[in-house]
């Protein structure tokens, strides 16, 4: 039986995440426990260069930040949050281009 977290229409927000790497990124996200005590996980998969929107309630499963904004954990630190009209704190496309551009260093 698949775990489906409760969702209330119109109240769920989403975050857009991009995989800037050349690798496939697989992130198992803990989704919670049902009233019956069943634990659920979702497996989100990003192909190279792919961008996906996932429910914002799972953001900490991808990135965890301290109070200064420094990345300190999460299941996919290589993913980048993409700025949208509803998420002005994330990176915009020019930030992503700079972050993934070759540096010439080896």
C-alpha positions as CSV (number, residue, x, y, z in Angstrom):
1,X,0.0,0.0,0.0
2,X,1.5,3.4,-1.0
3,X,1.6,6.2,1.5
4,X,-0.2,9.3,0.5
5,X,0.2,12.3,2.7
6,X,-2.9,14.3,3.5
7,X,-3.3,17.4,1.2
8,X,-5.8,20.1,1.4
9,X,-6.7,21.6,-2.0
10,X,-5.6,25.2,-2.5
11,X,-3.3,25.2,0.6
12,X,-0.3,23.4,-0.6
13,X,2.8,25.4,-1.7
14,X,5.5,24.1,-4.0
15,X,9.3,24.7,-4.3
16,X,11.1,24.4,-7.6
17,X,14.4,22.5,-7.5
18,X,16.9,22.1,-10.4
19,X,19.7,19.5,-10.8
20,X,22.6,21.4,-12.3
21,X,24.9,18.4,-12.3
22,X,25.5,15.9,-15.1
23,X,24.3,13.1,-12.8
24,X,20.9,11.7,-11.9
25,X,20.0,12.7,-8.4
26,X,17.7,10.4,-6.3
27,X,16.3,11.8,-3.0
28,X,14.2,9.7,-0.6
29,X,12.0,12.1,1.3
30,X,10.4,11.1,4.6
31,X,6.7,11.9,4.2
32,X,5.5,11.2,7.8
33,X,3.5,8.5,9.6
34,X,-0.1,7.7,9.2
35,X,-2.5,7.4,12.1
36,X,-2.2,3.7,11.7
37,X,1.6,4.0,12.3
38,X,2.7,3.3,8.7
39,X,5.8,5.3,7.7
40,X,6.0,6.6,4.2
41,X,8.8,7.9,1.9
42,X,8.7,9.4,-1.5
43,X,11.6,8.9,-4.0
44,X,12.1,12.0,-6.1
45,X,14.4,11.6,-9.1
46,X,16.0,14.5,-11.1
47,X,17.8,13.8,-14.4
48,X,20.7,16.0,-15.4
49,X,19.5,19.6,-15.9
50,X,15.9,18.8,-14.9
51,X,13.8,21.1,-12.8
52,X,10.9,19.8,-10.7
53,X,8.4,21.3,-8.3
54,X,7.7,19.4,-5.1
55,X,5.6,20.2,-2.1
56,X,7.4,22.8,0.0
57,X,6.8,20.8,3.2
58,X,9.6,18.5,2.0
59,X,12.2,21.3,1.5
60,X,14.2,20.2,4.6
61,X,14.6,16.8,3.1
62,X,16.5,18.4,0.3
63,X,18.3,21.3,2.0
64,X,18.7,22.1,5.7
65,X,20.1,25.5,6.6
66,X,21.2,27.1,9.8
67,X,20.0,30.5,11.0
68,X,22.6,32.3,8.9
69,X,21.4,30.5,5.7
70,X,24.4,28.2,5.5
71,X,23.7,24.8,4.0
72,X,24.2,22.2,6.8
73,X,22.4,19.1,5.7
74,X,19.6,17.5,3.6
75,X,19.4,14.7,1.2
76,X,20.5,16.6,-2.0
77,X,22.8,19.5,-1.3
78,X,23.7,19.5,-5.0
79,X,20.2,20.6,-6.1
80,X,19.5,24.3,-6.4
81,X,16.3,26.0,-5.5
82,X,15.0,28.1,-8.4
83,X,13.5,31.5,-7.9
84,X,9.9,32.0,-9.0
85,X,7.3,34.7,-8.4
86,X,6.2,32.8,-5.3
87,X,9.7,32.0,-4.1
88,X,11.8,35.3,-4.3
89,X,14.5,34.0,-1.9
90,X,15.8,31.3,-4.2
91,X,18.3,31.6,-7.0
92,X,17.4,33.0,-10.3
93,X,18.6,31.5,-13.7
94,X,21.6,33.8,-13.9
95,X,22.7,32.6,-10.4
96,X,22.3,29.0,-11.6
97,X,24.4,29.8,-14.7
98,X,27.2,31.3,-12.7
99,X,27.1,28.4,-10.1
100,X,27.4,25.7,-12.8
101,X,29.8,27.5,-15.2
102,X,33.3,25.9,-15.5
103,X,35.9,27.6,-13.5
104,X,39.0,26.4,-15.3
105,X,40.4,25.0,-12.1
106,X,41.2,21.3,-11.7
